[in-house]
C-alpha cells in the first residue's frame, strides 16, 4: 500500500513540476509532461510502473478502449 501511495504522489509532484517548467520556459504544458513521463516511466528510469500502481484497473481500461 505504501508503494502505491508513494508512486501516486510522485506522479502528482512530477506533474506539478512539469507545469511549472512549462510556465517558465513558455511552452505548452504537454511538452514537459511528455518528457517527464517518458523519463519517469518504465522505459528509461522505471520510477513509475503503471502496472504496479493501477493493476487490474489499467487492464480493464485498456480493454474498454480497444473494444
C-alpha positions as CSV (number, residue, x, y, z in Angstrom):
1,X,0.0,0.0,0.0
2,X,2.8,2.4,0.8
3,X,4.4,1.8,-2.6
4,X,1.2,2.7,-4.3
5,X,0.8,6.0,-2.4
6,X,4.4,6.9,-3.0
7,X,4.0,6.2,-6.7
8,X,0.8,8.3,-7.0
9,X,2.3,11.1,-5.0
10,X,5.3,11.1,-7.2
11,X,3.1,11.3,-10.3
12,X,1.4,14.4,-8.8
13,X,4.6,16.1,-7.8
14,X,6.1,15.5,-11.3
15,X,3.0,16.8,-13.0
16,X,3.1,20.0,-11.0
17,X,6.8,20.3,-11.6
18,X,6.2,19.9,-15.4
19,X,3.5,22.6,-15.3
20,X,5.9,25.0,-13.6
21,X,8.6,24.3,-16.1
22,X,6.2,24.9,-18.9
23,X,5.2,28.2,-17.5
24,X,8.8,29.3,-17.0
25,X,10.1,28.3,-20.4
26,X,6.8,29.3,-22.1
27,X,5.9,26.2,-24.0
28,X,2.6,24.2,-24.0
29,X,2.3,22.1,-20.8
30,X,2.1,18.8,-22.8
31,X,5.8,19.1,-23.8
32,X,7.4,18.9,-20.3
33,X,4.6,16.4,-19.2
34,X,5.6,14.1,-22.1
35,X,9.3,14.4,-21.4
36,X,9.0,13.8,-17.7
37,X,6.5,11.0,-18.3
38,X,9.0,9.2,-20.5
39,X,11.9,9.8,-18.2
40,X,10.0,8.6,-15.1
41,X,8.2,5.7,-16.9
42,X,9.3,2.1,-17.3
43,X,11.2,2.7,-20.5
44,X,14.0,4.9,-19.0
45,X,14.3,5.0,-15.2
46,X,11.5,2.8,-14.1
47,X,10.5,5.2,-11.2
48,X,6.8,4.8,-12.1
49,X,5.3,1.5,-13.2
50,X,1.6,1.9,-14.3
51,X,1.0,-1.9,-13.9
52,X,2.0,-1.7,-10.2
53,X,0.1,1.5,-9.5
54,X,-3.1,0.7,-11.2
55,X,-3.1,-3.1,-11.6
56,X,-6.4,-4.5,-12.8
57,X,-7.9,-1.1,-13.3
58,X,-5.4,-0.4,-16.1
59,X,-6.1,-3.7,-17.8
60,X,-9.9,-3.1,-17.7
61,X,-9.5,0.4,-19.1
62,X,-7.3,-0.7,-22.0
63,X,-9.8,-3.5,-22.8
64,X,-12.6,-0.9,-22.8
65,X,-10.8,1.4,-25.1
66,X,-9.9,-1.3,-27.6
67,X,-13.5,-2.6,-27.8
